[in-house]
Amino acid sequence: MPPKQIRVLNVAEKPSVAREITKHLGGGRAQNLRSGPGIHLAEFPFTLRNTAVTMVVTAIRGHLLELDFQEDYKMWKSHPP
């Protein structure tokens, strides 16, 4: 059985930021899955903490007004990434 592929989702605050993340981290290896006015979805191979992963980068539009996380996850610094 082949090893499980790890995919890391990166969500940017707007499409232009997602494009910049892809440009800088992808190093020209990014495959644009969707691109257009206000739409960005790309993926590329990346090494994260000495582990080969597939980075997926996308963006949201508008504002996230409220997120309701479980109590265990409300303190971001208390959990490893």
Summary of the structure (lengths in Angstrom):
residues: 81
radius of gyration: 14.7
end to end distance: 26.7
largest distance: 42.8
contacts: 162
relative contact order: 0.24
helix: 22%
strand: 38%
